[in-house]
Amino acid sequence: MTAVGEPQSPHTRDLLAEIEAEVAQELEEERPPRGGSGYQVVGALTGLAVGAAGAVLAYGYGLGSLREPGPGLWPFVFSVVIAGLSVLLLVVGRRLDDAEKFTRSSLLVLAGAATFAAFGALMPMIGFEIPAVALCVIWLRFLGGETWRSTAVVSVVTTAVFYLLFIYGLRIPLPHLISL
């Protein structure tokens, strides 16, 4: 092993270059097909729609002020940033060609968005805990392909951490079933 700043031997450089080329080839083989500028535009318009809808919904919650922020202030700010970046991509994206084509795996994103929307709809009715665990299970096991053991552990631990963070750490009044 060479110390920091010492030159590498030619053999080590050749081996590293060979490994780098092999990894680059494997990544290129696994990459979905390129989609072109049309896919950039579709992605930008989708981001713009999500940002605009988020801003409208967040505004409905009330923005408050910087000294006394309302519940919609930060979601509004992030939604405006998403919309702004989407407009930028819409302007610049037509000259880019690095977008990926929509494939069967693209449906995973739609499934993730749908389950997140369901989480938001269920939370006021049945509390934070059950929808949070269900969301984690769906994302980890069914969308991510994790094992049942890791899914169960990560789902429960993640929900507990967010519960403690939001309810006790940040004192955000989320609807919840469990009172510690």
N, C-alpha and C positions, 0 to 999 in steps of 0.2 A: 504494500500500500504506500502510495506517495503522500507526502505531507502537503498541506495547502501551499500553493505557489510553486511547487516543484514540477518540472515538466514530466509528462507521462511518456512511457516507452512507446516506440512505434507499434509494438505488438498490442499493447493495451488500447491505443488509439484505433487500430484496425478492428479489434474485437468490438469496441464500443460503436464504431461506425456500422459494423455488420449487424449488431443487435438493433441499433436505431433504424436501419433500413428494413429489417425484418418486422419490427413493431409497426412502422409506418405502412408497410404492405398489408399487414393484418388489419389495421384500422381502416384502410381504404377498402378492403374486401367486405368488411362488416357495415360500412356506411350505406345508408339508404340512397337510392338514386337521386340525382340532382333534379330540382324542380324548376329552376330558372326564375326570372324576375316576376312572373305572374304569381308565383307562390309567395314572394316577398310582399307583393301588394295585398294579397288575401290575408296574410298574417298581420300586416299593418292595419288593414281595415278592421280585422277582428279585435286587435288591441285597442283601436280607437273606440269601437263600440263598447268594449268592456270598460274602458276608462271613463267614457261619457256616462254610461249607466251607473257606474260606481259613484261618480261625482254627484249625479242627481239623487241617488239614494242617500248618500252621506249628507248632502245638503238638507234632506228631509229630517235627519236626526238632529239637526241644529249644529252650527259651527262654533258658537260662542265667540270668545276672543282669545288672544294669545295668553293673556293673564289667567283667564278662566275658560279653558277649552271645553267645548261641548263634545258630545259623544261622536259627532260626525266630522270633527276637524281633521284628524289624522287620516281617516279613510278618504276624505275629500282631497287632501294634499296628495296622497299616493295615487289616487285616481287621476288627478290632473297631470301628475308626472307620467303615468302610463299613457294617457292620451297624448301628451306632448311628445313623448318618445315615439309613439306610433305615427304621429304626423311627420316627424323627422324621418322615420323609416319609409313612410309613404313617398316622401320627396327623394330620398337618396336610394331607396330600395330598387327602383326601376333599373338602376345601373349595376346592381349586384346580381350575381348568379349562384350564390352559395346556399340558397334555400333547398331544403329536402322536399321531395315529392311526398304527398300524403299517401301513406301506406296503411295496411291493416293495423299496425302498431300505433298509428295516429289516433285511433279510436280510444286508446287508453287515456289520452288527454281529455277527451269528451266524457269518458266514464268518471275520471277524477273530478272534473268540474261539476258533473251532475250529482255525485255523492257529496261534494262540498256544499252545493245548494241545498240538498236534502238535510245535511247537518244544520245549516242555518235555519231551515224551516222547522225542524224538529226541536231544536234547543229551547225555544220559548215554551213549548208544550210539555216536554218531559225532562227538561233540565240539560245540563252540560255533559254529565258523565256518560250516560248511555250512548248518545250520538257520537261523542268523542271516541269512545272505545270502538264502536261500530265503524266509524270512519277509518281509524287506524287499521282495523282488521281488514277492511276492504282494500285499502291502499297497499298494505304490506303483503297480505296473502294472495289476493286475487289479481291485483294490478302489478305487484312487485315480485310475486313468486317466492316469497320467503317461506321458511318452514313454519309449521303450526307452533312449535315451541318458541321460536324467536318472535313470531307474530304476537303470541299471547303476552310474553314478557314485555316487549317493547310497547304494545298497546296500553297495558295497564300502567306501566311506569310513566309513559308519556302523558297519559291522561292525569295521573296523580301530580306530576310536575306542573303541568299547566293549571290544574285546579289550585294548587298551592300558590303558584305565581300570580294568577289573576285574582283569586278570591282573597288571599291573605297578604301577598306581597304588594300588589298594586291596588287592592281594595276595589276591584271592579265588580259591580253587582250583577254577576251573571246568574241566570236562573240555574239552580242546582238542587240535587236531591239530598246530598250528604252535607251535614253541618258538623264540623269538627270543633 
